[in-house]
Amino acid sequence: MTNRIAIFLGLFLIAAAATDIALFGDEHMIFLGKRLFALIDWVAFWR
């Protein structure tokens, strides 16, 4: 992955998250963050 592609993907993800928060609020982003943390913990257990 080149630096140009990495920067584009990072900016795209930030813009998508900002748009989502602006349109729908941040309650579900907090829920998804908690669920992602639980998933990472579960995957680390099975490693």
Secondary structure, 3 states (H helix, E strand, C coil): CCHHHHHHHHHHHHHHHHHHHHHHCCHHHHHHHHHHHHHHHHHHHHC
